[in-house]
Amino acid sequence: QEKAFTPQEAYEADEAFLSSATTLVYPIIEIDGKPIGDGKPGKITKLMREIYIKSALEIAGIEPK
């Protein structure tokens, strides 16, 4: 779900990420000096990044390492 959120809602998130053409899926581990979740990249974010990279490599015809 994509929606606007308050800073407080962001601070209380289990995990967060940034997505763009150059960063793909980039984990956010803190906002305003406050840790998000346990302060480490979350497992959903890691999985999304892995799937995104695998898909991009397949589309480009490159075998993943």
Jmol script that loads the backbone (N, CA, C; Angstrom):
load data "model"
ATOM      1  N   GLN A   1       0.851  -1.171   0.000  1.00  0.00           N
ATOM      2  CA  GLN A   1       0.000   0.000   0.000  1.00  0.00           C
ATOM      3  C   GLN A   1       0.896   1.233   0.000  1.00  0.00           C
ATOM      4  N   GLU A   2       0.562   2.179  -0.846  1.00  0.00           N
ATOM      5  CA  GLU A   2       1.295   3.432  -0.899  1.00  0.00           C
ATOM      6  C   GLU A   2       0.388   4.520  -0.366  1.00  0.00           C
ATOM      7  N   LYS A   3       0.882   5.286   0.632  1.00  0.00           N
ATOM      8  CA  LYS A   3       0.085   6.361   1.215  1.00  0.00           C
ATOM      9  C   LYS A   3       0.996   7.337   1.948  1.00  0.00           C
ATOM     10  N   ALA A   4       0.477   8.505   2.203  1.00  0.00           N
ATOM     11  CA  ALA A   4       1.216   9.489   3.003  1.00  0.00           C
ATOM     12  C   ALA A   4       1.301   8.980   4.441  1.00  0.00           C
ATOM     13  N   PHE A   5       2.369   9.368   5.145  1.00  0.00           N
ATOM     14  CA  PHE A   5       2.525   8.936   6.535  1.00  0.00           C
ATOM     15  C   PHE A   5       3.198  10.049   7.328  1.00  0.00           C
ATOM     16  N   THR A   6       3.021   9.987   8.624  1.00  0.00           N
ATOM     17  CA  THR A   6       3.615  10.988   9.508  1.00  0.00           C
ATOM     18  C   THR A   6       5.016  10.537   9.915  1.00  0.00           C
ATOM     19  N   PRO A   7       5.848  11.461  10.388  1.00  0.00           N
ATOM     20  CA  PRO A   7       7.151  11.051  10.902  1.00  0.00           C
ATOM     21  C   PRO A   7       7.008  10.000  12.018  1.00  0.00           C
ATOM     22  N   GLN A   8       6.033  10.160  12.886  1.00  0.00           N
ATOM     23  CA  GLN A   8       5.846   9.196  13.980  1.00  0.00           C
ATOM     24  C   GLN A   8       5.553   7.797  13.433  1.00  0.00           C
ATOM     25  N   GLU A   9       4.729   7.710  12.397  1.00  0.00           N
ATOM     26  CA  GLU A   9       4.449   6.406  11.788  1.00  0.00           C
ATOM     27  C   GLU A   9       5.727   5.803  11.198  1.00  0.00           C
ATOM     28  N   ALA A  10       6.565   6.626  10.609  1.00  0.00           N
ATOM     29  CA  ALA A  10       7.834   6.137  10.056  1.00  0.00           C
ATOM     30  C   ALA A  10       8.736   5.610  11.164  1.00  0.00           C
ATOM     31  N   TYR A  11       8.819   6.336  12.280  1.00  0.00           N
ATOM     32  CA  TYR A  11       9.664   5.902  13.397  1.00  0.00           C
ATOM     33  C   TYR A  11       9.199   4.551  13.945  1.00  0.00           C
ATOM     34  N   GLU A  12       7.908   4.280  13.877  1.00  0.00           N
ATOM     35  CA  GLU A  12       7.333   3.055  14.437  1.00  0.00           C
ATOM     36  C   GLU A  12       7.300   1.885  13.443  1.00  0.00           C
ATOM     37  N   ALA A  13       7.776   2.099  12.227  1.00  0.00           N
ATOM     38  CA  ALA A  13       7.747   1.051  11.200  1.00  0.00           C
ATOM     39  C   ALA A  13       8.662  -0.107  11.574  1.00  0.00           C
ATOM     40  N   ASP A  14       8.294  -1.308  11.128  1.00  0.00           N
ATOM     41  CA  ASP A  14       9.146  -2.481  11.318  1.00  0.00           C
ATOM     42  C   ASP A  14      10.364  -2.411  10.410  1.00  0.00           C
ATOM     43  N   GLU A  15      10.169  -1.891   9.206  1.00  0.00           N
ATOM     44  CA  GLU A  15      11.263  -1.683   8.266  1.00  0.00           C
ATOM     45  C   GLU A  15      10.834  -0.653   7.229  1.00  0.00           C
ATOM     46  N   ALA A  16      11.827  -0.094   6.534  1.00  0.00           N
ATOM     47  CA  ALA A  16      11.554   0.923   5.516  1.00  0.00           C
ATOM     48  C   ALA A  16      12.606   0.800   4.416  1.00  0.00           C
ATOM     49  N   PHE A  17      12.243   1.280   3.221  1.00  0.00           N
ATOM     50  CA  PHE A  17      13.185   1.256   2.117  1.00  0.00           C
ATOM     51  C   PHE A  17      12.908   2.418   1.174  1.00  0.00           C
ATOM     52  N   LEU A  18      13.916   2.722   0.380  1.00  0.00           N
ATOM     53  CA  LEU A  18      13.840   3.725  -0.670  1.00  0.00           C
ATOM     54  C   LEU A  18      13.972   2.973  -1.980  1.00  0.00           C
ATOM     55  N   SER A  19      13.203   3.367  -2.965  1.00  0.00           N
ATOM     56  CA  SER A  19      13.296   2.724  -4.270  1.00  0.00           C
ATOM     57  C   SER A  19      13.442   3.794  -5.344  1.00  0.00           C
ATOM     58  N   SER A  20      14.410   3.578  -6.238  1.00  0.00           N
ATOM     59  CA  SER A  20      14.607   4.482  -7.369  1.00  0.00           C
ATOM     60  C   SER A  20      15.356   3.728  -8.462  1.00  0.00           C
ATOM     61  N   ALA A  21      15.514   4.358  -9.596  1.00  0.00           N
ATOM     62  CA  ALA A  21      16.207   3.713 -10.715  1.00  0.00           C
ATOM     63  C   ALA A  21      17.669   3.415 -10.373  1.00  0.00           C
ATOM     64  N   THR A  22      18.288   4.240  -9.568  1.00  0.00           N
ATOM     65  CA  THR A  22      19.709   4.029  -9.268  1.00  0.00           C
ATOM     66  C   THR A  22      19.958   3.241  -7.985  1.00  0.00           C
ATOM     67  N   THR A  23      19.037   3.290  -7.036  1.00  0.00           N
ATOM     68  CA  THR A  23      19.249   2.559  -5.779  1.00  0.00           C
ATOM     69  C   THR A  23      18.519   1.225  -5.743  1.00  0.00           C
ATOM     70  N   LEU A  24      17.641   0.993  -6.724  1.00  0.00           N
ATOM     71  CA  LEU A  24      16.821  -0.217  -6.779  1.00  0.00           C
ATOM     72  C   LEU A  24      15.946  -0.282  -5.529  1.00  0.00           C
ATOM     73  N   VAL A  25      16.295  -1.114  -4.567  1.00  0.00           N
ATOM     74  CA  VAL A  25      15.588  -1.161  -3.282  1.00  0.00           C
ATOM     75  C   VAL A  25      16.670  -0.987  -2.220  1.00  0.00           C
ATOM     76  N   TYR A  26      16.647   0.134  -1.517  1.00  0.00           N
ATOM     77  CA  TYR A  26      17.700   0.486  -0.569  1.00  0.00           C
ATOM     78  C   TYR A  26      17.116   0.552   0.843  1.00  0.00           C
ATOM     79  N   PRO A  27      17.636  -0.248   1.766  1.00  0.00           N
ATOM     80  CA  PRO A  27      17.078  -0.251   3.123  1.00  0.00           C
ATOM     81  C   PRO A  27      17.342   1.051   3.869  1.00  0.00           C
ATOM     82  N   ILE A  28      16.348   1.507   4.594  1.00  0.00           N
ATOM     83  CA  ILE A  28      16.478   2.665   5.481  1.00  0.00           C
ATOM     84  C   ILE A  28      16.538   2.117   6.903  1.00  0.00           C
ATOM     85  N   ILE A  29      17.631   2.361   7.614  1.00  0.00           N
ATOM     86  CA  ILE A  29      17.775   1.797   8.950  1.00  0.00           C
ATOM     87  C   ILE A  29      17.574   2.823  10.065  1.00  0.00           C
ATOM     88  N   GLU A  30      17.535   4.100   9.697  1.00  0.00           N
ATOM     89  CA  GLU A  30      17.233   5.128  10.698  1.00  0.00           C
ATOM     90  C   GLU A  30      16.664   6.359  10.009  1.00  0.00           C
ATOM     91  N   ILE A  31      15.832   7.077  10.754  1.00  0.00           N
ATOM     92  CA  ILE A  31      15.258   8.342  10.287  1.00  0.00           C
ATOM     93  C   ILE A  31      15.402   9.336  11.426  1.00  0.00           C
ATOM     94  N   ASP A  32      15.982  10.483  11.145  1.00  0.00           N
ATOM     95  CA  ASP A  32      16.206  11.519  12.163  1.00  0.00           C
ATOM     96  C   ASP A  32      16.957  10.963  13.369  1.00  0.00           C
ATOM     97  N   GLY A  33      17.903  10.037  13.116  1.00  0.00           N
ATOM     98  CA  GLY A  33      18.696   9.464  14.201  1.00  0.00           C
ATOM     99  C   GLY A  33      17.983   8.388  14.996  1.00  0.00           C
ATOM    100  N   LYS A  34      16.736   8.077  14.627  1.00  0.00           N
ATOM    101  CA  LYS A  34      15.971   7.053  15.331  1.00  0.00           C
ATOM    102  C   LYS A  34      16.011   5.766  14.513  1.00  0.00           C
ATOM    103  N   PRO A  35      16.363   4.631  15.150  1.00  0.00           N
ATOM    104  CA  PRO A  35      16.420   3.381  14.387  1.00  0.00           C
ATOM    105  C   PRO A  35      15.043   2.937  13.913  1.00  0.00           C
ATOM    106  N   ILE A  36      15.012   2.362  12.733  1.00  0.00           N
ATOM    107  CA  ILE A  36      13.784   1.768  12.201  1.00  0.00           C
ATOM    108  C   ILE A  36      13.874   0.272  12.490  1.00  0.00           C
ATOM    109  N   GLY A  37      12.842  -0.278  13.110  1.00  0.00           N
ATOM    110  CA  GLY A  37      12.870  -1.690  13.508  1.00  0.00           C
ATOM    111  C   GLY A  37      14.035  -1.930  14.440  1.00  0.00           C
ATOM    112  N   ASP A  38      14.872  -2.916  14.110  1.00  0.00           N
ATOM    113  CA  ASP A  38      16.034  -3.212  14.950  1.00  0.00           C
ATOM    114  C   ASP A  38      17.295  -2.481  14.488  1.00  0.00           C
ATOM    115  N   GLY A  39      17.125  -1.521  13.569  1.00  0.00           N
ATOM    116  CA  GLY A  39      18.261  -0.731  13.091  1.00  0.00           C
ATOM    117  C   GLY A  39      19.094  -1.438  12.041  1.00  0.00           C
ATOM    118  N   LYS A  40      18.555  -2.540  11.492  1.00  0.00           N
ATOM    119  CA  LYS A  40      19.238  -3.292  10.441  1.00  0.00           C
ATOM    120  C   LYS A  40      18.273  -3.457   9.271  1.00  0.00           C
ATOM    121  N   PRO A  41      18.797  -3.705   8.054  1.00  0.00           N
ATOM    122  CA  PRO A  41      17.885  -3.948   6.929  1.00  0.00           C
ATOM    123  C   PRO A  41      16.931  -5.098   7.261  1.00  0.00           C
ATOM    124  N   GLY A  42      15.641  -4.905   6.967  1.00  0.00           N
ATOM    125  CA  GLY A  42      14.629  -5.907   7.272  1.00  0.00           C
ATOM    126  C   GLY A  42      14.598  -7.035   6.258  1.00  0.00           C
ATOM    127  N   LYS A  43      14.005  -8.171   6.662  1.00  0.00           N
ATOM    128  CA  LYS A  43      14.013  -9.332   5.780  1.00  0.00           C
ATOM    129  C   LYS A  43      13.140  -9.133   4.546  1.00  0.00           C
ATOM    130  N   ILE A  44      12.054  -8.372   4.639  1.00  0.00           N
ATOM    131  CA  ILE A  44      11.221  -8.116   3.458  1.00  0.00           C
ATOM    132  C   ILE A  44      11.978  -7.216   2.476  1.00  0.00           C
ATOM    133  N   THR A  45      12.647  -6.201   2.998  1.00  0.00           N
ATOM    134  CA  THR A  45      13.440  -5.318   2.138  1.00  0.00           C
ATOM    135  C   THR A  45      14.550  -6.090   1.441  1.00  0.00           C
ATOM    136  N   LYS A  46      15.241  -6.965   2.183  1.00  0.00           N
ATOM    137  CA  LYS A  46      16.306  -7.772   1.582  1.00  0.00           C
ATOM    138  C   LYS A  46      15.746  -8.661   0.475  1.00  0.00           C
ATOM    139  N   LEU A  47      14.604  -9.287   0.732  1.00  0.00           N
ATOM    140  CA  LEU A  47      13.991 -10.166  -0.266  1.00  0.00           C
ATOM    141  C   LEU A  47      13.572  -9.369  -1.501  1.00  0.00           C
ATOM    142  N   MET A  48      12.968  -8.194  -1.303  1.00  0.00           N
ATOM    143  CA  MET A  48      12.558  -7.361  -2.436  1.00  0.00           C
ATOM    144  C   MET A  48      13.771  -6.962  -3.280  1.00  0.00           C
ATOM    145  N   ARG A  49      14.863  -6.602  -2.628  1.00  0.00           N
ATOM    146  CA  ARG A  49      16.085  -6.220  -3.353  1.00  0.00           C
ATOM    147  C   ARG A  49      16.612  -7.401  -4.157  1.00  0.00           C
ATOM    148  N   GLU A  50      16.655  -8.577  -3.541  1.00  0.00           N
ATOM    149  CA  GLU A  50      17.140  -9.781  -4.219  1.00  0.00           C
ATOM    150  C   GLU A  50      16.288 -10.106  -5.447  1.00  0.00           C
ATOM    151  N   ILE A  51      14.974 -10.056  -5.297  1.00  0.00           N
ATOM    152  CA  ILE A  51      14.071 -10.342  -6.412  1.00  0.00           C
ATOM    153  C   ILE A  51      14.235  -9.307  -7.521  1.00  0.00           C
ATOM    154  N   TYR A  52      14.344  -8.041  -7.150  1.00  0.00           N
ATOM    155  CA  TYR A  52      14.503  -6.958  -8.133  1.00  0.00           C
ATOM    156  C   TYR A  52      15.780  -7.158  -8.945  1.00  0.00           C
ATOM    157  N   ILE A  53      16.887  -7.431  -8.266  1.00  0.00           N
ATOM    158  CA  ILE A  53      18.165  -7.599  -8.958  1.00  0.00           C
ATOM    159  C   ILE A  53      18.119  -8.833  -9.859  1.00  0.00           C
ATOM    160  N   LYS A  54      17.584  -9.938  -9.351  1.00  0.00           N
ATOM    161  CA  LYS A  54      17.484 -11.156 -10.157  1.00  0.00           C
ATOM    162  C   LYS A  54      16.658 -10.911 -11.411  1.00  0.00           C
ATOM    163  N   SER A  55      15.543 -10.227 -11.263  1.00  0.00           N
ATOM    164  CA  SER A  55      14.676  -9.929 -12.397  1.00  0.00           C
ATOM    165  C   SER A  55      15.385  -9.033 -13.416  1.00  0.00           C
ATOM    166  N   ALA A  56      16.068  -8.002 -12.942  1.00  0.00           N
ATOM    167  CA  ALA A  56      16.780  -7.088 -13.839  1.00  0.00           C
ATOM    168  C   ALA A  56      17.868  -7.826 -14.606  1.00  0.00           C
ATOM    169  N   LEU A  57      18.597  -8.716 -13.937  1.00  0.00           N
ATOM    170  CA  LEU A  57      19.641  -9.491 -14.612  1.00  0.00           C
ATOM    171  C   LEU A  57      19.052 -10.418 -15.665  1.00  0.00           C
ATOM    172  N   GLU A  58      17.924 -11.058 -15.335  1.00  0.00           N
ATOM    173  CA  GLU A  58      17.270 -11.943 -16.294  1.00  0.00           C
ATOM    174  C   GLU A  58      16.813 -11.175 -17.531  1.00  0.00           C
ATOM    175  N   ILE A  59      16.234 -10.004 -17.316  1.00  0.00           N
ATOM    176  CA  ILE A  59      15.779  -9.179 -18.437  1.00  0.00           C
ATOM    177  C   ILE A  59      16.962  -8.767 -19.314  1.00  0.00           C
ATOM    178  N   ALA A  60      18.093  -8.500 -18.668  1.00  0.00           N
ATOM    179  CA  ALA A  60      19.299  -8.090 -19.407  1.00  0.00           C
ATOM    180  C   ALA A  60      20.032  -9.284 -20.025  1.00  0.00           C
ATOM    181  N   GLY A  61      19.587 -10.500 -19.709  1.00  0.00           N
ATOM    182  CA  GLY A  61      20.241 -11.691 -20.239  1.00  0.00           C
ATOM    183  C   GLY A  61      21.560 -12.017 -19.568  1.00  0.00           C
ATOM    184  N   ILE A  62      21.713 -11.581 -18.315  1.00  0.00           N
ATOM    185  CA  ILE A  62      22.946 -11.819 -17.557  1.00  0.00           C
ATOM    186  C   ILE A  62      22.664 -12.886 -16.503  1.00  0.00           C
ATOM    187  N   GLU A  63      23.542 -13.870 -16.410  1.00  0.00           N
ATOM    188  CA  GLU A  63      23.389 -14.913 -15.408  1.00  0.00           C
ATOM    189  C   GLU A  63      23.800 -14.372 -14.034  1.00  0.00           C
ATOM    190  N   PRO A  64      22.922 -14.533 -13.030  1.00  0.00           N
ATOM    191  CA  PRO A  64      23.302 -14.090 -11.679  1.00  0.00           C
ATOM    192  C   PRO A  64      24.457 -14.920 -11.133  1.00  0.00           C
ATOM    193  N   LYS A  65      25.292 -14.304 -10.317  1.00  0.00           N
ATOM    194  CA  LYS A  65      26.448 -15.011  -9.718  1.00  0.00           C
ATOM    195  C   LYS A  65      26.040 -15.698  -8.442  1.00  0.00           C
TER     196      LYS A  65
END
end "model"
wireframe off; spacefill off
backbone 0.3
color backbone group
